[in-house]
Amino acid sequence: MKLAMAFLQIPLEIRLSVFREAICSLADQPSCPAVSQKGRKRLSQDAFGGAGIWQLPLRNPALPLLLVNKQIHAEVKDVLERTTTTSYHVDIMYLKFYGLWTTWTIPALPRTQYIDSIHASFRLFEPTKDLDKRFRGSLSFSPGDGGPPLAVWSFHKLLTGVLTDGPGYLGGKRSGMQKGLTPRYAVKRVVVNIVAPIDGAVHKSIIWGDKGYDKRVRPGEDGCGPHDASIPAEQRLADYMIQHLDTILYLNYYTMNYGTVLYEGVLEDITFLVNGTEYKRYDMDELMREHKVNYWGETPELIEQRQQAHAKWKSWVDERRNRMKEGLELDSNRPVTTIM
């Protein structure tokens, strides 16, 4: 209490500046997975709903300040009411086979449908013996039933979940394949920075751990793609995410229903950085202009049905994107649930 009273002797302007710094500063990145495993909760038990994502309980640095005394409570509350940040940061520890471990910085929740930017930092880690077994296998790269590896759906949820549920995925849990969802939020820019691992591991593969790698890698795959140790691990991880995002964004026969949400929710671009240097940028307007469907199906009835559904969606999303550019209220009444 004496410290609180002494703090109140500081000029108000300086106190408010201190509060703003405390509330809006980035959350500390865990130094390694082991130190942050306690309390992490799985976003979903469903493989298609983010089963590989493990979140720390959200901690708002303003909460303990609000409990000090009435005057500090009032001053902190004033700072919170004036905090209009629309940029959010998330640290993601990519832990092979053990999940995507997120740590969000959320000074205040969005007050409108609009978010200026989402900044995600990816750090690659080798699993260690001191990790709880409950995480093991949560990020599975086993082949899907005719689709991509199950882990891809957790990467998909990392991005689409921000659009449909907001920063920290606070809008509610969903199960099953996420298609036909209209974004609750419009994000101007998404920036993903993949940084070099500092855990001292060899990282023969970005999918399998170094221990047991030789038993897991398939014949002919050793030294290829995600297993090519001649390429920096962070670049291989970027390439892996880009490869699958390419498929989603190009809205082909198989991915149309899962990629439309990105055009409905991301206004300007999705940019990948490797160690802070631009590596790949997706211009959403350009992709939308170049969008073309090459295959609609086999029967005339299905082709006509899908083309009509696509035409309705395209007209609606063009109008929605125009409204996004003007910052207007967005229509969530998507005219079709699925196209393909």
Secondary structure, DSSP 4 states (H G I P E B T S, - for coil): -HHHHHHTTS-HHHHHHHHHHHHHSPPPPPSSGGGG-TT-EES-SSTTTTTTEEEPPP--THHHHHTS-HHHHHHHHHHHHH----EEEEEEEEETTTEEEEEEE-SS--SSSEEEEEEEEEEEE---TTS-GGGTTSS--S--SSSS-THHHHHHHHHHHHHHHTGGGTT----S---SPPPS-EEEEEEEEEE---S----S-SSS-STTHHHHSPTTTTTSGGG-TTS-HHHHHHHHHHHHHHHHHTT-TTTHHHHHHHHHHEEEEEEEEETTEEEEEEEHHHHHHH-------SSHHHHHHHHHHHHHHHHHHHHHHHHHHHTPPPP---S-S---
